[in-house]
Amino acid sequence: MIETVIKAGDVDLDDDDHGWAGDTLRQVQQYDLRTSSDRQAARMDNHDQRLRAIEHRLLLIEVEIRELVEAVKGER
């Protein structure tokens, strides 16, 4: 949407009336200017990282349970 407005030339983003004067880069950084496919790829990467973290936690839990079972069996 922002790109459309800029291309149309309807708004001068450096104009003081739009609050863009001065540090334009800082204010532009609040918008995600990536393409739709880039945003989707980033979401998938984030999703994959979260799944790997969950899998890692589950493996740690599995190891801990095995160690507890061995400890309980050893006390008998």
C-alpha positions as CSV (number, residue, x, y, z in Angstrom):
1,M,0.0,0.0,0.0
2,I,2.8,2.4,0.9
3,E,4.7,1.5,-2.3
4,T,1.5,2.3,-4.3
5,V,1.2,5.7,-2.8
6,I,4.8,6.5,-3.3
7,K,4.7,5.4,-7.0
8,A,1.6,7.5,-7.6
9,G,3.5,10.5,-6.2
10,D,0.5,11.6,-4.2
11,V,2.4,12.0,-1.0
12,D,5.9,13.5,-0.4
13,L,7.2,11.4,2.5
14,D,9.8,14.1,3.3
15,D,7.1,16.7,3.8
16,D,6.8,18.0,7.4
17,D,3.0,17.6,7.2
18,H,3.4,13.8,7.1
19,G,5.9,13.5,10.0
20,W,8.7,12.2,7.8
21,A,11.0,15.1,8.0
22,G,14.4,14.4,9.5
23,D,15.1,10.8,10.2
24,T,13.1,9.2,7.4
25,L,14.9,5.9,7.6
26,R,14.1,5.3,11.3
27,Q,10.4,5.8,10.6
28,V,10.3,3.7,7.4
29,Q,11.9,0.8,9.4
30,Q,8.6,0.3,11.3
31,Y,7.0,-0.9,8.0
32,D,7.6,-4.3,6.5
33,L,8.6,-3.6,3.0
34,R,9.4,-7.2,2.0
35,T,7.4,-8.9,-0.7
36,S,4.6,-11.2,0.2
37,S,6.7,-14.3,-0.7
38,D,9.6,-13.0,1.4
39,R,7.3,-12.5,4.4
40,Q,5.9,-16.0,3.9
41,A,9.4,-17.5,3.7
42,A,10.3,-15.6,6.9
43,R,7.2,-17.0,8.6
44,M,8.1,-20.5,7.5
45,D,11.7,-20.2,8.7
46,N,10.4,-18.9,12.1
47,H,7.9,-21.8,12.2
48,D,10.7,-24.3,11.4
49,Q,12.9,-22.8,14.2
50,R,10.1,-23.1,16.7
51,L,9.4,-26.7,15.7
52,R,13.1,-27.6,16.1
53,A,13.1,-25.9,19.5
54,I,10.0,-27.9,20.6
55,E,11.5,-31.1,19.3
56,H,14.7,-30.4,21.2
57,R,12.8,-29.8,24.4
58,L,10.8,-33.0,23.9
59,L,14.0,-35.0,23.4
60,L,15.5,-33.5,26.7
61,I,12.3,-34.5,28.5
62,E,12.5,-38.0,27.1
63,V,16.1,-38.3,28.3
64,E,15.2,-37.0,31.7
65,I,12.3,-39.5,32.0
66,R,14.6,-42.4,30.9
67,E,17.2,-41.3,33.6
68,L,14.4,-41.2,36.2
69,V,13.1,-44.6,35.2
70,E,16.6,-46.1,35.5
71,A,17.1,-44.4,38.9
72,V,13.8,-45.8,40.2
73,K,14.7,-49.3,38.8
74,G,18.1,-49.1,40.4
75,E,16.7,-48.4,43.9
76,R,14.7,-51.6,44.0
